[in-house]
Amino acid sequence: MPRAIRGVLIECDPSIKSIIVSIDSASHDYIIEDLDDERVVVKENMVASLKHKLEERLKENLPPEEESGSE
C-alpha cells in the first residue's frame, strides 16, 4: 500500500540547494523530491534539523570577520 509523506517545499538559490543536496547525500534523511535548480521538497519533520546543519555548513564556509581597526 502506498505511503504518504508530509513535505515542505523549499525555494532557494542554486548554491544553497547544492549544500542541502550534499547534506542529504550522506543518509538520504531529508529530501523527498528534487524538483529543479531552485526547489526541493523536504520531509516536514526534518526541516529544523536541516536548518541547523545548513547554518553550521554556512558558518564553516564564511571567511572570518576582520576586526575594524579605527586607529
PyMOL Python script that loads the backbone (N, CA, C, O; Angstrom):
from pymol import cmd

cmd.read_pdbstr("""\
ATOM      1  N   MET A   1       0.844  -1.181   0.000  1.00  0.00           N
ATOM      2  CA  MET A   1       0.000   0.000   0.000  1.00  0.00           C
ATOM      3  C   MET A   1       0.891   1.247   0.000  1.00  0.00           C
ATOM      4  O   MET A   1       1.881   1.288   0.731  1.00  0.00           O
ATOM      5  N   PRO A   2       0.562   2.255  -0.799  1.00  0.00           N
ATOM      6  CA  PRO A   2       1.364   3.484  -0.841  1.00  0.00           C
ATOM      7  C   PRO A   2       1.318   4.235   0.482  1.00  0.00           C
ATOM      8  O   PRO A   2       0.322   4.223   1.206  1.00  0.00           O
ATOM      9  N   ARG A   3       2.440   4.889   0.765  1.00  0.00           N
ATOM     10  CA  ARG A   3       2.515   5.710   1.978  1.00  0.00           C
ATOM     11  C   ARG A   3       2.673   7.159   1.570  1.00  0.00           C
ATOM     12  O   ARG A   3       3.350   7.470   0.590  1.00  0.00           O
ATOM     13  N   ALA A   4       2.044   8.043   2.329  1.00  0.00           N
ATOM     14  CA  ALA A   4       2.186   9.481   2.077  1.00  0.00           C
ATOM     15  C   ALA A   4       3.167  10.052   3.091  1.00  0.00           C
ATOM     16  O   ALA A   4       3.141   9.700   4.271  1.00  0.00           O
ATOM     17  N   ILE A   5       4.025  10.931   2.613  1.00  0.00           N
ATOM     18  CA  ILE A   5       4.995  11.588   3.484  1.00  0.00           C
ATOM     19  C   ILE A   5       4.746  13.083   3.388  1.00  0.00           C
ATOM     20  O   ILE A   5       4.726  13.647   2.294  1.00  0.00           O
ATOM     21  N   ARG A   6       4.555  13.728   4.544  1.00  0.00           N
ATOM     22  CA  ARG A   6       4.347  15.176   4.555  1.00  0.00           C
ATOM     23  C   ARG A   6       5.661  15.863   4.221  1.00  0.00           C
ATOM     24  O   ARG A   6       6.719  15.521   4.750  1.00  0.00           O
ATOM     25  N   GLY A   7       5.563  16.840   3.330  1.00  0.00           N
ATOM     26  CA  GLY A   7       6.763  17.536   2.912  1.00  0.00           C
ATOM     27  C   GLY A   7       6.595  19.040   2.916  1.00  0.00           C
ATOM     28  O   GLY A   7       5.481  19.560   2.969  1.00  0.00           O
ATOM     29  N   VAL A   8       7.724  19.728   2.859  1.00  0.00           N
ATOM     30  CA  VAL A   8       7.770  21.180   2.816  1.00  0.00           C
ATOM     31  C   VAL A   8       8.556  21.575   1.566  1.00  0.00           C
ATOM     32  O   VAL A   8       9.650  21.067   1.322  1.00  0.00           O
ATOM     33  N   LEU A   9       7.982  22.487   0.779  1.00  0.00           N
ATOM     34  CA  LEU A   9       8.672  22.986  -0.405  1.00  0.00           C
ATOM     35  C   LEU A   9       9.669  24.054   0.019  1.00  0.00           C
ATOM     36  O   LEU A   9       9.305  25.027   0.681  1.00  0.00           O
ATOM     37  N   ILE A  10      10.913  23.870  -0.362  1.00  0.00           N
ATOM     38  CA  ILE A  10      11.959  24.844  -0.056  1.00  0.00           C
ATOM     39  C   ILE A  10      12.423  25.448  -1.371  1.00  0.00           C
ATOM     40  O   ILE A  10      12.825  24.736  -2.292  1.00  0.00           O
ATOM     41  N   GLU A  11      12.361  26.787  -1.443  1.00  0.00           N
ATOM     42  CA  GLU A  11      12.851  27.520  -2.604  1.00  0.00           C
ATOM     43  C   GLU A  11      14.077  28.305  -2.171  1.00  0.00           C
ATOM     44  O   GLU A  11      14.029  29.039  -1.184  1.00  0.00           O
ATOM     45  N   CYS A  12      15.170  28.158  -2.897  1.00  0.00           N
ATOM     46  CA  CYS A  12      16.414  28.815  -2.511  1.00  0.00           C
ATOM     47  C   CYS A  12      17.306  28.988  -3.737  1.00  0.00           C
ATOM     48  O   CYS A  12      16.985  28.517  -4.828  1.00  0.00           O
ATOM     49  N   ASP A  13      18.419  29.664  -3.539  1.00  0.00           N
ATOM     50  CA  ASP A  13      19.410  29.824  -4.604  1.00  0.00           C
ATOM     51  C   ASP A  13      20.026  28.463  -4.921  1.00  0.00           C
ATOM     52  O   ASP A  13      20.094  27.591  -4.055  1.00  0.00           O
ATOM     53  N   PRO A  14      20.470  28.288  -6.157  1.00  0.00           N
ATOM     54  CA  PRO A  14      21.109  27.015  -6.520  1.00  0.00           C
ATOM     55  C   PRO A  14      22.307  26.656  -5.632  1.00  0.00           C
ATOM     56  O   PRO A  14      22.556  25.478  -5.375  1.00  0.00           O
ATOM     57  N   SER A  15      23.042  27.662  -5.166  1.00  0.00           N
ATOM     58  CA  SER A  15      24.200  27.370  -4.309  1.00  0.00           C
ATOM     59  C   SER A  15      23.762  26.779  -2.970  1.00  0.00           C
ATOM     60  O   SER A  15      24.396  25.852  -2.466  1.00  0.00           O
ATOM     61  N   ILE A  16      22.682  27.306  -2.392  1.00  0.00           N
ATOM     62  CA  ILE A  16      22.161  26.778  -1.124  1.00  0.00           C
ATOM     63  C   ILE A  16      21.571  25.391  -1.352  1.00  0.00           C
ATOM     64  O   ILE A  16      21.742  24.495  -0.525  1.00  0.00           O
ATOM     65  N   LYS A  17      20.879  25.216  -2.472  1.00  0.00           N
ATOM     66  CA  LYS A  17      20.293  23.909  -2.766  1.00  0.00           C
ATOM     67  C   LYS A  17      21.373  22.848  -2.900  1.00  0.00           C
ATOM     68  O   LYS A  17      21.180  21.711  -2.470  1.00  0.00           O
ATOM     69  N   SER A  18      22.502  23.205  -3.488  1.00  0.00           N
ATOM     70  CA  SER A  18      23.580  22.219  -3.621  1.00  0.00           C
ATOM     71  C   SER A  18      24.119  21.806  -2.257  1.00  0.00           C
ATOM     72  O   SER A  18      24.524  20.657  -2.075  1.00  0.00           O
ATOM     73  N   ILE A  19      24.129  22.723  -1.301  1.00  0.00           N
ATOM     74  CA  ILE A  19      24.548  22.375   0.063  1.00  0.00           C
ATOM     75  C   ILE A  19      23.524  21.442   0.695  1.00  0.00           C
ATOM     76  O   ILE A  19      23.897  20.478   1.364  1.00  0.00           O
ATOM     77  N   ILE A  20      22.232  21.718   0.490  1.00  0.00           N
ATOM     78  CA  ILE A  20      21.173  20.853   1.027  1.00  0.00           C
ATOM     79  C   ILE A  20      21.298  19.449   0.442  1.00  0.00           C
ATOM     80  O   ILE A  20      21.190  18.463   1.172  1.00  0.00           O
ATOM     81  N   VAL A  21      21.522  19.350  -0.855  1.00  0.00           N
ATOM     82  CA  VAL A  21      21.691  18.039  -1.505  1.00  0.00           C
ATOM     83  C   VAL A  21      22.916  17.329  -0.944  1.00  0.00           C
ATOM     84  O   VAL A  21      22.896  16.115  -0.742  1.00  0.00           O
ATOM     85  N   SER A  22      23.969  18.075  -0.696  1.00  0.00           N
ATOM     86  CA  SER A  22      25.188  17.497  -0.126  1.00  0.00           C
ATOM     87  C   SER A  22      24.930  16.948   1.277  1.00  0.00           C
ATOM     88  O   SER A  22      25.393  15.859   1.615  1.00  0.00           O
ATOM     89  N   ILE A  23      24.195  17.699   2.088  1.00  0.00           N
ATOM     90  CA  ILE A  23      23.855  17.241   3.441  1.00  0.00           C
ATOM     91  C   ILE A  23      23.021  15.968   3.363  1.00  0.00           C
ATOM     92  O   ILE A  23      23.241  15.028   4.127  1.00  0.00           O
ATOM     93  N   ASP A  24      22.065  15.938   2.440  1.00  0.00           N
ATOM     94  CA  ASP A  24      21.176  14.782   2.303  1.00  0.00           C
ATOM     95  C   ASP A  24      21.896  13.554   1.746  1.00  0.00           C
ATOM     96  O   ASP A  24      21.498  12.425   2.034  1.00  0.00           O
ATOM     97  N   SER A  25      22.931  13.755   0.969  1.00  0.00           N
ATOM     98  CA  SER A  25      23.579  12.625   0.294  1.00  0.00           C
ATOM     99  C   SER A  25      24.208  11.617   1.253  1.00  0.00           C
ATOM    100  O   SER A  25      24.400  10.456   0.893  1.00  0.00           O
ATOM    101  N   ALA A  26      24.526  12.049   2.460  1.00  0.00           N
ATOM    102  CA  ALA A  26      25.140  11.137   3.428  1.00  0.00           C
ATOM    103  C   ALA A  26      24.161  10.069   3.907  1.00  0.00           C
ATOM    104  O   ALA A  26      24.532   8.903   4.038  1.00  0.00           O
ATOM    105  N   SER A  27      22.906  10.463   4.171  1.00  0.00           N
ATOM    106  CA  SER A  27      21.974   9.494   4.749  1.00  0.00           C
ATOM    107  C   SER A  27      20.604   9.459   4.072  1.00  0.00           C
ATOM    108  O   SER A  27      19.790   8.590   4.386  1.00  0.00           O
ATOM    109  N   HIS A  28      20.335  10.375   3.161  1.00  0.00           N
ATOM    110  CA  HIS A  28      19.046  10.455   2.466  1.00  0.00           C
ATOM    111  C   HIS A  28      17.875  10.569   3.442  1.00  0.00           C
ATOM    112  O   HIS A  28      16.827   9.956   3.237  1.00  0.00           O
ATOM    113  N   ASP A  29      18.061  11.359   4.507  1.00  0.00           N
ATOM    114  CA  ASP A  29      17.020  11.537   5.519  1.00  0.00           C
ATOM    115  C   ASP A  29      16.156  12.771   5.294  1.00  0.00           C
ATOM    116  O   ASP A  29      15.132  12.919   5.962  1.00  0.00           O
ATOM    117  N   TYR A  30      16.526  13.655   4.384  1.00  0.00           N
ATOM    118  CA  TYR A  30      15.866  14.952   4.289  1.00  0.00           C
ATOM    119  C   TYR A  30      15.013  15.132   3.036  1.00  0.00           C
ATOM    120  O   TYR A  30      13.836  15.479   3.139  1.00  0.00           O
ATOM    121  N   ILE A  31      15.572  14.908   1.887  1.00  0.00           N
ATOM    122  CA  ILE A  31      14.906  15.238   0.623  1.00  0.00           C
ATOM    123  C   ILE A  31      13.931  14.140   0.209  1.00  0.00           C
ATOM    124  O   ILE A  31      14.269  12.957   0.174  1.00  0.00           O
ATOM    125  N   ILE A  32      12.697  14.577  -0.105  1.00  0.00           N
ATOM    126  CA  ILE A  32      11.698  13.675  -0.671  1.00  0.00           C
ATOM    127  C   ILE A  32      11.803  13.708  -2.193  1.00  0.00           C
ATOM    128  O   ILE A  32      11.824  12.667  -2.849  1.00  0.00           O
ATOM    129  N   GLU A  33      11.870  14.927  -2.744  1.00  0.00           N
ATOM    130  CA  GLU A  33      11.924  15.084  -4.197  1.00  0.00           C
ATOM    131  C   GLU A  33      12.761  16.304  -4.568  1.00  0.00           C
ATOM    132  O   GLU A  33      12.571  17.390  -4.021  1.00  0.00           O
ATOM    133  N   ASP A  34      13.670  16.115  -5.486  1.00  0.00           N
ATOM    134  CA  ASP A  34      14.494  17.193  -6.026  1.00  0.00           C
ATOM    135  C   ASP A  34      13.792  17.681  -7.291  1.00  0.00           C
ATOM    136  O   ASP A  34      13.788  16.985  -8.306  1.00  0.00           O
ATOM    137  N   LEU A  35      13.192  18.886  -7.234  1.00  0.00           N
ATOM    138  CA  LEU A  35      12.341  19.341  -8.324  1.00  0.00           C
ATOM    139  C   LEU A  35      13.106  20.023  -9.458  1.00  0.00           C
ATOM    140  O   LEU A  35      12.970  19.634 -10.618  1.00  0.00           O
ATOM    141  N   ASP A  36      13.902  21.028  -9.132  1.00  0.00           N
ATOM    142  CA  ASP A  36      14.690  21.724 -10.148  1.00  0.00           C
ATOM    143  C   ASP A  36      15.861  22.423  -9.469  1.00  0.00           C
ATOM    144  O   ASP A  36      16.204  22.096  -8.333  1.00  0.00           O
ATOM    145  N   ASP A  37      16.480  23.384 -10.156  1.00  0.00           N
ATOM    146  CA  ASP A  37      17.679  24.042  -9.622  1.00  0.00           C
ATOM    147  C   ASP A  37      17.428  24.860  -8.366  1.00  0.00           C
ATOM    148  O   ASP A  37      18.361  25.125  -7.607  1.00  0.00           O
ATOM    149  N   GLU A  38      16.178  25.269  -8.132  1.00  0.00           N
ATOM    150  CA  GLU A  38      15.890  26.154  -7.001  1.00  0.00           C
ATOM    151  C   GLU A  38      14.849  25.604  -6.033  1.00  0.00           C
ATOM    152  O   GLU A  38      14.524  26.269  -5.050  1.00  0.00           O
ATOM    153  N   ARG A  39      14.321  24.421  -6.280  1.00  0.00           N
ATOM    154  CA  ARG A  39      13.250  23.891  -5.440  1.00  0.00           C
ATOM    155  C   ARG A  39      13.510  22.435  -5.064  1.00  0.00           C
ATOM    156  O   ARG A  39      13.982  21.629  -5.867  1.00  0.00           O
ATOM    157  N   VAL A  40      13.185  22.139  -3.817  1.00  0.00           N
ATOM    158  CA  VAL A  40      13.325  20.778  -3.311  1.00  0.00           C
ATOM    159  C   VAL A  40      12.232  20.564  -2.265  1.00  0.00           C
ATOM    160  O   VAL A  40      11.880  21.491  -1.536  1.00  0.00           O
ATOM    161  N   VAL A  41      11.698  19.348  -2.189  1.00  0.00           N
ATOM    162  CA  VAL A  41      10.703  19.007  -1.170  1.00  0.00           C
ATOM    163  C   VAL A  41      11.419  18.203  -0.092  1.00  0.00           C
ATOM    164  O   VAL A  41      12.079  17.203  -0.374  1.00  0.00           O
ATOM    165  N   VAL A  42      11.273  18.667   1.156  1.00  0.00           N
ATOM    166  CA  VAL A  42      11.967  18.081   2.297  1.00  0.00           C
ATOM    167  C   VAL A  42      10.934  17.524   3.272  1.00  0.00           C
ATOM    168  O   VAL A  42       9.842  18.075   3.405  1.00  0.00           O
ATOM    169  N   LYS A  43      11.277  16.441   3.949  1.00  0.00           N
ATOM    170  CA  LYS A  43      10.389  15.863   4.959  1.00  0.00           C
ATOM    171  C   LYS A  43      10.081  16.908   6.025  1.00  0.00           C
ATOM    172  O   LYS A  43      10.981  17.562   6.551  1.00  0.00           O
ATOM    173  N   GLU A  44       8.796  17.054   6.333  1.00  0.00           N
ATOM    174  CA  GLU A  44       8.344  18.090   7.266  1.00  0.00           C
ATOM    175  C   GLU A  44       9.008  17.966   8.634  1.00  0.00           C
ATOM    176  O   GLU A  44       9.381  18.975   9.232  1.00  0.00           O
ATOM    177  N   ASN A  45       9.156  16.756   9.128  1.00  0.00           N
ATOM    178  CA  ASN A  45       9.715  16.565  10.467  1.00  0.00           C
ATOM    179  C   ASN A  45      11.232  16.734  10.519  1.00  0.00           C
ATOM    180  O   ASN A  45      11.821  16.668  11.597  1.00  0.00           O
ATOM    181  N   MET A  46      11.873  16.951   9.365  1.00  0.00           N
ATOM    182  CA  MET A  46      13.330  17.105   9.324  1.00  0.00           C
ATOM    183  C   MET A  46      13.773  18.534   9.005  1.00  0.00           C
ATOM    184  O   MET A  46      14.971  18.790   8.886  1.00  0.00           O
ATOM    185  N   VAL A  47      12.833  19.462   8.866  1.00  0.00           N
ATOM    186  CA  VAL A  47      13.170  20.834   8.472  1.00  0.00           C
ATOM    187  C   VAL A  47      14.064  21.506   9.509  1.00  0.00           C
ATOM    188  O   VAL A  47      15.062  22.126   9.143  1.00  0.00           O
ATOM    189  N   ALA A  48      13.731  21.398  10.790  1.00  0.00           N
ATOM    190  CA  ALA A  48      14.528  22.050  11.840  1.00  0.00           C
ATOM    191  C   ALA A  48      15.956  21.506  11.855  1.00  0.00           C
ATOM    192  O   ALA A  48      16.913  22.272  11.969  1.00  0.00           O
ATOM    193  N   SER A  49      16.096  20.208  11.741  1.00  0.00           N
ATOM    194  CA  SER A  49      17.419  19.588  11.720  1.00  0.00           C
ATOM    195  C   SER A  49      18.211  20.038  10.493  1.00  0.00           C
ATOM    196  O   SER A  49      19.406  20.315  10.589  1.00  0.00           O
ATOM    197  N   LEU A  50      17.550  20.110   9.353  1.00  0.00           N
ATOM    198  CA  LEU A  50      18.213  20.554   8.126  1.00  0.00           C
ATOM    199  C   LEU A  50      18.662  22.008   8.249  1.00  0.00           C
ATOM    200  O   LEU A  50      19.766  22.351   7.825  1.00  0.00           O
ATOM    201  N   LYS A  51      17.817  22.868   8.826  1.00  0.00           N
ATOM    202  CA  LYS A  51      18.194  24.273   9.027  1.00  0.00           C
ATOM    203  C   LYS A  51      19.448  24.373   9.883  1.00  0.00           C
ATOM    204  O   LYS A  51      20.352  25.152   9.582  1.00  0.00           O
ATOM    205  N   HIS A  52      19.498  23.582  10.950  1.00  0.00           N
ATOM    206  CA  HIS A  52      20.653  23.604  11.850  1.00  0.00           C
ATOM    207  C   HIS A  52      21.925  23.181  11.108  1.00  0.00           C
ATOM    208  O   HIS A  52      22.959  23.841  11.214  1.00  0.00           O
ATOM    209  N   LYS A  53      21.844  22.084  10.362  1.00  0.00           N
ATOM    210  CA  LYS A  53      23.019  21.609   9.626  1.00  0.00           C
ATOM    211  C   LYS A  53      23.436  22.601   8.542  1.00  0.00           C
ATOM    212  O   LYS A  53      24.627  22.787   8.295  1.00  0.00           O
ATOM    213  N   LEU A  54      22.460  23.236   7.898  1.00  0.00           N
ATOM    214  CA  LEU A  54      22.763  24.222   6.868  1.00  0.00           C
ATOM    215  C   LEU A  54      23.455  25.439   7.474  1.00  0.00           C
ATOM    216  O   LEU A  54      24.416  25.951   6.900  1.00  0.00           O
ATOM    217  N   GLU A  55      22.980  25.905   8.625  1.00  0.00           N
ATOM    218  CA  GLU A  55      23.625  27.034   9.304  1.00  0.00           C
ATOM    219  C   GLU A  55      25.064  26.693   9.682  1.00  0.00           C
ATOM    220  O   GLU A  55      25.962  27.521   9.524  1.00  0.00           O
ATOM    221  N   GLU A  56      25.286  25.473  10.182  1.00  0.00           N
ATOM    222  CA  GLU A  56      26.648  25.048  10.526  1.00  0.00           C
ATOM    223  C   GLU A  56      27.545  25.046   9.290  1.00  0.00           C
ATOM    224  O   GLU A  56      28.678  25.523   9.340  1.00  0.00           O
ATOM    225  N   ARG A  57      27.037  24.513   8.188  1.00  0.00           N
ATOM    226  CA  ARG A  57      27.820  24.436   6.956  1.00  0.00           C
ATOM    227  C   ARG A  57      28.134  25.834   6.430  1.00  0.00           C
ATOM    228  O   ARG A  57      29.238  26.078   5.942  1.00  0.00           O
ATOM    229  N   LEU A  58      27.172  26.753   6.524  1.00  0.00           N
ATOM    230  CA  LEU A  58      27.409  28.118   6.053  1.00  0.00           C
ATOM    231  C   LEU A  58      28.439  28.832   6.923  1.00  0.00           C
ATOM    232  O   LEU A  58      29.251  29.604   6.415  1.00  0.00           O
ATOM    233  N   LYS A  59      28.409  28.578   8.234  1.00  0.00           N
ATOM    234  CA  LYS A  59      29.402  29.180   9.131  1.00  0.00           C
ATOM    235  C   LYS A  59      30.804  28.682   8.791  1.00  0.00           C
ATOM    236  O   LYS A  59      31.767  29.446   8.857  1.00  0.00           O
ATOM    237  N   GLU A  60      30.923  27.407   8.429  1.00  0.00           N
ATOM    238  CA  GLU A  60      32.219  26.834   8.051  1.00  0.00           C
ATOM    239  C   GLU A  60      32.770  27.500   6.794  1.00  0.00           C
ATOM    240  O   GLU A  60      33.979  27.701   6.673  1.00  0.00           O
ATOM    241  N   ASN A  61      31.887  27.840   5.862  1.00  0.00           N
ATOM    242  CA  ASN A  61      32.314  28.362   4.569  1.00  0.00           C
ATOM    243  C   ASN A  61      32.517  29.867   4.542  1.00  0.00           C
ATOM    244  O   ASN A  61      33.133  30.388   3.612  1.00  0.00           O
ATOM    245  N   LEU A  62      32.010  30.576   5.547  1.00  0.00           N
ATOM    246  CA  LEU A  62      32.186  32.023   5.575  1.00  0.00           C
ATOM    247  C   LEU A  62      33.583  32.373   6.053  1.00  0.00           C
ATOM    248  O   LEU A  62      34.092  31.745   6.982  1.00  0.00           O
ATOM    249  N   PRO A  63      34.212  33.364   5.437  1.00  0.00           N
ATOM    250  CA  PRO A  63      35.531  33.787   5.928  1.00  0.00           C
ATOM    251  C   PRO A  63      35.384  34.469   7.284  1.00  0.00           C
ATOM    252  O   PRO A  63      34.355  35.092   7.546  1.00  0.00           O
ATOM    253  N   PRO A  64      36.387  34.366   8.148  1.00  0.00           N
ATOM    254  CA  PRO A  64      36.292  35.007   9.464  1.00  0.00           C
ATOM    255  C   PRO A  64      36.214  36.520   9.302  1.00  0.00           C
ATOM    256  O   PRO A  64      36.832  37.105   8.413  1.00  0.00           O
ATOM    257  N   GLU A  65      35.435  37.136  10.191  1.00  0.00           N
ATOM    258  CA  GLU A  65      35.280  38.588  10.139  1.00  0.00           C
ATOM    259  C   GLU A  65      36.564  39.256  10.590  1.00  0.00           C
ATOM    260  O   GLU A  65      37.190  38.840  11.565  1.00  0.00           O
ATOM    261  N   GLU A  66      36.945  40.291   9.871  1.00  0.00           N
ATOM    262  CA  GLU A  66      38.130  41.047  10.248  1.00  0.00           C
ATOM    263  C   GLU A  66      37.725  42.146  11.215  1.00  0.00           C
ATOM    264  O   GLU A  66      36.667  42.760  11.079  1.00  0.00           O
ATOM    265  N   GLU A  67      38.588  42.381  12.195  1.00  0.00           N
ATOM    266  CA  GLU A  67      38.302  43.446  13.147  1.00  0.00           C
ATOM    267  C   GLU A  67      38.514  44.777  12.452  1.00  0.00           C
ATOM    268  O   GLU A  67      39.485  44.967  11.720  1.00  0.00           O
ATOM    269  N   SER A  68      37.588  45.696  12.693  1.00  0.00           N
ATOM    270  CA  SER A  68      37.720  47.013  12.072  1.00  0.00           C
ATOM    271  C   SER A  68      38.539  47.907  12.988  1.00  0.00           C
ATOM    272  O   SER A  68      38.041  48.386  14.007  1.00  0.00           O
ATOM    273  N   GLY A  69      39.769  48.124  12.632  1.00  0.00           N
ATOM    274  CA  GLY A  69      40.657  48.961  13.438  1.00  0.00           C
ATOM    275  C   GLY A  69      40.531  50.415  13.013  1.00  0.00           C
ATOM    276  O   GLY A  69      40.891  50.772  11.891  1.00  0.00           O
ATOM    277  N   SER A  70      40.029  51.241  13.893  1.00  0.00           N
ATOM    278  CA  SER A  70      39.853  52.656  13.558  1.00  0.00           C
ATOM    279  C   SER A  70      41.004  53.484  14.110  1.00  0.00           C
ATOM    280  O   SER A  70      40.857  54.686  14.329  1.00  0.00           O
ATOM    281  N   GLU A  71      42.134  52.853  14.333  1.00  0.00           N
ATOM    282  CA  GLU A  71      43.285  53.572  14.878  1.00  0.00           C
ATOM    283  C   GLU A  71      44.155  54.117  13.796  1.00  0.00           C
ATOM    284  O   GLU A  71      45.170  54.751  14.081  1.00  0.00           O
TER     285      GLU A  71
END
""", "prot")
cmd.dss("prot")
cmd.show_as("cartoon", "prot")
cmd.util.cbc("prot")
cmd.orient("prot")
